[in-house]
Amino acid sequence: MRCVVGIDLGTSSVRVLALAEDGRSLAVRARSYPLSAPHPGWAEQDPATWWEATADCLREVLADDAVRGCEVAAASLSGQMHGTVLVDAAGLPVRPAVAWPDRRTQEVVRRWCERVGAARWHAICGLPPSPGMLGPTLAWLAEHEPRALARAAAVLLPKDAVRARLTGRLGTDPTDASGTLLLDVAARAWSPELTALLGEAAGLLPPVLPTQEVAGEVTAAAAERTGLPAGTPVVTGGSDQSMAALALELEEPGTAAAAISSGGTVLALTHAPVPDPAPGLHVLCHLPGRWLLQGAMLTAGLSLRWLADALAGPGGAGGAGGSGGAGGGADVGALLREAELAGPGAQGLLFLPYLAGERTPHLDPAARGAFLGLALEHSRGHLARAVVEGVAFALVDCLAVLGGAGAAPTRLVASGGGARSALWRQVLADASGLPVLRSPHEEHSVLGAARTAATGAGMRLPPPLRAAERTDPDPALAAWTAERLALFRSAWLAVRGTVHALGAQPAPPGPGTSGPAPPGPSPSGPAPDGAAPPASGARARK
């Protein structure tokens, strides 16, 4: 029997999957690793931990009883986007990797916006300019760490650094490169206008290789460490968003994907790039002749996790286990049950889920959340119901941006931890007015990486399982939900000025109140300057 191997390198963990040629999942393993903050607002990782975790998972998967004896036809990769890895000619890192939540490049982004124009930049690369992405980070390193640049032979994205350890070959692909702020997403090539901003450092950019073609073969050294046979083809692979899209039925006309994880995303497929994207719209390269349109919110499942932690108090059992999003703990499941009993509207309570800024549609790093309409009769369940509804309304705002780009869906495929909640699926169906189908897959990116390996190896796999569990909007709530959505949108306009003023007010004088330090980054937290994480920030474990 033949099989293929997918590797998904996330921000906080790596997953490895072996997939049989009949489409069955044979074995999966995961390993976690830390994200460090050596200075306030910085986010770094040691690429050696990525490699060791990946190698350990590969060895365990290949030793699994279900996989032992299989011929590995190929391997491929998916990975967290935007990060910056300086490597030498052997593909070894010359300094820690700078991860996407990093916020040190705010000044670089400001200068580049002045030189190019934010709208022009967005139109070329498909993403709203923000820190944490490879282009501005490379410029910062060139300015502040010239010795590290002098030792580097290339700058890679995270999954490309792992592939370099497997094959000894350096390169990236269009789906991942479109998260650097340097790629011309229409041409699928480095933009001369944008790379000129880097000066000599632009010479470190790697070649852009086809996503589904073989990029190299497993070396003898990598074979000894991982257990993959030497000479195994390694297919280039792609970004976590693009690989996940392969398992989310986006080729079906009228389909959009909605993920409720730590953050939230909506994703749709298009056959042409958007020439003048609206603020907050992400345009990402996908497979040849295809692009992805994405809207992103920062705190979806994280909002419910925050509520659970706050209600649990110090030492409590909060967390966002069960259906709520990232993390673990039983309280979120209990909150969701209480939220269902609270009923639609939470007795007049409204929640704005902007706990760490917001990207789509507001592009406002200073946005913060709020409960509106609090009264003595409100309970834990009402608070939780307002959070569930607020997150759903924010996702509908993202869908509206996709619709403005010509990608209005007729159905949603829901994924992420929140999609396991029947209540959240129903609220999302009611808020959007669309049927919501629950994806049967738990790990979309690693599955997409395995399927990409099969394509590169010429192996024909059956299509992935289709979503079958369907939730339809309640027609009796249609008019009420439309009115509540309008109130949700007007509420932010009403409180925005106050929220911004609160954030700008200095801390009061006194012992220990010299002012709060900027929050350190976290795998699911705000990107630089409080902006929403770029495209990969919406995943629960990422």
Summary of the structure (lengths in Angstrom):
residues: 542
radius of gyration: 22.4
end to end distance: 32.7
largest distance: 70.4
contacts: 2137
relative contact order: 0.15
helix: 39%
strand: 20%
